[in-house]
Amino acid sequence: MNIRLTVFAIAWSVAAIAALTIGQLYEWPDNVHIRYGIPLTYAVHTVVTIVGATDHWTVDTTILAIDLAIWMAGLVAGVILLSRHKTDNKHV
């Protein structure tokens, strides 16, 4: 297997895992929550509301599946492009 393909696949997989697991903190005076998912937000963890501390999760599994599909489609497209580039250089 080509080293560039391997490095790309590992880097893309790490980026996808990070994008799906690392949350972005949003703080407003009456609402603090953490959003999970890039490019689509599939989960929101509400930490503080105007009433006080809370621990409320909202998870949309359909959006999570779409988010995963986007990341995996990017991985497949990148591998195909790198594979084509590799085979094009062999015929030159």
C-alpha positions as CSV (number, residue, x, y, z in Angstrom):
1,M,0.0,0.0,0.0
2,N,1.2,3.5,-0.8
3,I,2.6,5.4,2.2
4,R,0.7,8.6,1.1
5,L,-2.6,6.6,1.1
6,T,-1.9,5.2,4.5
7,V,-1.0,8.6,6.0
8,F,-4.1,10.2,4.4
9,A,-6.4,7.4,5.7
10,I,-5.0,7.6,9.2
11,A,-5.1,11.5,9.3
12,W,-8.6,11.6,7.9
13,S,-9.8,9.0,10.5
14,V,-8.3,10.9,13.4
15,A,-9.9,14.1,12.1
16,A,-13.3,12.4,11.8
17,I,-13.1,11.0,15.3
18,A,-12.1,14.3,16.7
19,A,-14.8,16.2,14.8
20,L,-17.4,13.8,16.2
21,T,-16.3,13.6,19.8
22,I,-14.9,17.0,20.7
23,G,-17.6,19.5,21.7
24,Q,-17.8,23.2,21.2
25,L,-18.8,25.2,24.3
26,Y,-21.4,28.0,23.8
27,E,-21.9,30.3,26.7
28,W,-24.7,32.8,27.0
29,P,-25.7,34.6,30.2
30,D,-28.8,32.3,30.6
31,N,-27.8,29.2,28.7
32,V,-24.6,27.2,28.6
33,H,-24.4,24.2,26.3
34,I,-21.9,22.0,24.4
35,R,-22.5,21.0,20.8
36,Y,-21.1,17.9,19.3
37,G,-20.5,17.1,15.6
38,I,-18.8,18.8,12.7
39,P,-20.2,19.7,10.1
40,L,-23.6,18.8,11.5
41,T,-24.6,19.1,15.1
42,Y,-25.9,15.7,16.3
43,A,-25.9,16.3,20.0
44,V,-26.4,19.1,22.5
45,H,-25.5,18.9,26.2
46,T,-27.2,21.7,28.1
47,V,-25.3,22.4,31.3
48,V,-26.8,25.6,32.7
49,T,-30.2,27.3,32.0
50,I,-31.7,30.5,33.4
51,V,-33.3,28.3,36.2
52,G,-29.9,26.8,37.2
53,A,-27.7,23.9,36.7
54,T,-29.0,21.1,34.5
55,D,-27.8,17.9,32.7
56,H,-30.0,17.6,29.6
57,W,-28.8,15.8,26.5
58,T,-30.5,16.0,23.1
59,V,-29.2,13.5,20.5
60,D,-30.4,13.1,16.9
61,T,-29.2,9.7,15.6
62,T,-30.2,10.5,12.1
63,I,-28.0,13.6,11.9
64,L,-25.2,11.4,13.5
65,A,-25.6,8.9,10.7
66,I,-25.5,11.6,8.1
67,D,-22.4,13.2,9.7
68,L,-20.6,9.8,9.7
69,A,-21.6,9.3,6.0
70,I,-20.1,12.7,5.1
71,W,-16.8,11.9,6.8
72,M,-16.7,8.4,5.3
73,A,-17.5,9.7,1.8
74,G,-14.6,12.1,2.2
75,L,-12.3,9.3,3.1
76,V,-13.4,7.2,0.1
77,A,-13.1,10.1,-2.3
78,G,-9.6,10.9,-1.0
79,V,-8.4,7.3,-1.3
80,I,-9.8,7.1,-4.8
81,L,-8.1,10.4,-5.8
82,L,-4.8,9.3,-4.3
83,S,-5.1,5.9,-6.0
84,R,-5.7,7.4,-9.4
85,H,-2.8,9.8,-8.9
86,K,-0.6,6.8,-8.1
87,T,-1.7,4.8,-11.2
88,D,-1.4,7.8,-13.5
89,N,2.2,8.3,-12.5
90,K,3.0,4.6,-13.4
91,H,2.0,5.0,-17.0
92,V,4.0,8.2,-17.7
